[in-house]
Amino acid sequence: MRRLLLLIAATAMLVTPAVAQAKTYYGTVGPTKTITLKRADGTIVRRVPRGTHTFVIKDRSAKHDFHLRGGGIHKFTGLAFVGQRTWSGLRIRVGVTYTYWCQPHADVMTRTFKGV
């Protein structure tokens, strides 16, 4: 019986996908027509592992804003806001495409990343 329980536990660990350790991602918008989302090492974010993460957003201009939407998330800094916002506990899901953009300049300031 004990061997059977150990076998079941080992099998469950192999089948259950791992949840990524929480990470922080850094978004910037403005002061020119630029919008980015990067890791702490400065690399551009194209994929984010599933799990709960923190996004720190620096909005550098009252002419721009930073929206993040997808998978039930809809966060934004607001057009008149200049400063830093921290969005903690955002749950990223596998297979979802997340979009971040500047609303007044969405034609040139839109990017995406994928939940993996």
DAQUI-V455032 format. One record per residue. N is the residue number from 1. RES is the residue in one letter. PHI is phi in radians with two decimals (NA if undefined). OMEGA is omega as a letter, one per 40 degrees, with the letter a starting at -180 (NA if undefined). D_FIRST is the distance of its C-alpha to the first C-alpha in Angstrom with 1 decimal. Layout:
BEGIN
{{N,RES,PHI,OMEGA,D_FIRST} {N,RES,PHI,OMEGA,D_FIRST}}
END
This chain:
BEGIN
{{1,M,NA,a,0.0} {2,R,-1.10,i,3.8} {3,R,-1.10,i,5.4} {4,L,-1.11,i,5.1} {5,L,-1.11,i,6.4} {6,L,-1.11,i,8.7} {7,L,-1.13,i,9.9} {8,I,-1.12,i,10.6} {9,A,-1.10,i,12.5} {10,A,-1.14,i,14.3} {11,T,-1.13,i,15.4} {12,A,-1.09,i,16.6} {13,M,-1.17,i,18.7} {14,L,-1.29,a,20.3} {15,V,-1.45,a,21.2} {16,T,-1.34,i,22.5} {17,P,-1.20,a,26.1} {18,A,-1.31,i,27.2} {19,V,-1.67,a,29.8} {20,A,-1.17,i,32.8} {21,Q,-1.16,a,33.9} {22,A,-1.01,i,36.9} {23,K,-2.26,i,40.2} {24,T,-2.00,i,43.8} {25,Y,-2.08,a,46.3} {26,Y,-2.12,i,50.1} {27,G,-1.81,i,52.4} {28,T,-2.41,i,56.2} {29,V,-2.34,i,58.9} {30,G,1.39,e,62.7} {31,P,-1.35,i,65.2} {32,T,-1.56,a,66.1} {33,K,-1.43,i,64.5} {34,T,-2.24,i,61.2} {35,I,-2.49,a,57.7} {36,T,-2.45,i,54.7} {37,L,-2.38,a,51.0} {38,K,-2.27,i,49.9} {39,R,-1.48,i,47.2} {40,A,-1.02,a,48.0} {41,D,-1.45,i,49.0} {42,G,1.61,i,51.6} {43,T,-1.40,i,50.0} {44,I,-1.19,i,50.3} {45,V,-1.48,i,47.3} {46,R,-2.08,i,46.5} {47,R,-2.46,i,42.7} {48,V,-2.24,i,40.6} {49,P,-1.17,i,36.8} {50,R,-1.01,a,35.1} {51,G,2.34,a,34.6} {52,T,-1.77,a,37.0} {53,H,-2.34,i,40.1} {54,T,-1.99,i,43.5} {55,F,-2.13,i,46.8} {56,V,-1.87,a,49.9} {57,I,-2.00,i,53.0} {58,K,-1.84,i,56.6} {59,D,-1.77,a,59.2} {60,R,-1.77,a,62.5} {61,S,-2.77,i,65.0} {62,A,-1.31,i,66.1} {63,K,-1.62,a,66.7} {64,H,-2.27,i,63.1} {65,D,-2.52,a,59.7} {66,F,-2.10,i,56.1} {67,H,-1.81,i,54.0} {68,L,-2.32,a,50.3} {69,R,-2.53,i,48.8} {70,G,2.56,i,45.8} {71,G,1.00,a,42.3} {72,G,1.55,i,43.6} {73,I,-1.68,i,45.3} {74,H,-2.57,a,49.0} {75,K,-2.16,i,50.6} {76,F,-2.76,a,54.1} {77,T,-1.50,a,56.5} {78,G,1.70,a,59.6} {79,L,-1.16,a,62.9} {80,A,-1.37,a,64.9} {81,F,-1.28,i,62.2} {82,V,-2.28,a,62.6} {83,G,2.59,a,60.0} {84,Q,-2.13,i,56.3} {85,R,-2.12,i,53.5} {86,T,-2.11,i,49.8} {87,W,-1.92,a,47.3} {88,S,-1.70,i,43.9} {89,G,1.28,i,40.6} {90,L,-1.39,a,41.5} {91,R,-1.60,i,38.4} {92,I,-1.66,a,38.7} {93,R,-1.96,i,36.9} {94,V,-1.13,i,36.1} {95,G,1.44,a,38.8} {96,V,-1.65,i,41.4} {97,T,-1.65,i,44.8} {98,Y,-1.81,a,46.3} {99,T,-2.03,i,50.1} {100,Y,-2.22,a,52.2} {101,W,-2.76,i,56.0} {102,C,-1.79,a,59.3} {103,Q,-1.03,a,60.5} {104,P,-1.18,a,64.3} {105,H,-2.23,a,63.8} {106,A,-1.07,a,60.8} {107,D,-1.15,a,62.7} {108,V,-2.15,a,62.4} {109,M,-2.13,i,59.9} {110,T,-2.37,i,56.6} {111,R,-2.46,i,53.4} {112,T,-2.38,i,49.8} {113,F,-2.50,a,46.3} {114,K,-1.94,i,43.1} {115,G,-1.38,a,39.7} {116,V,-2.20,NA,37.1}}
END
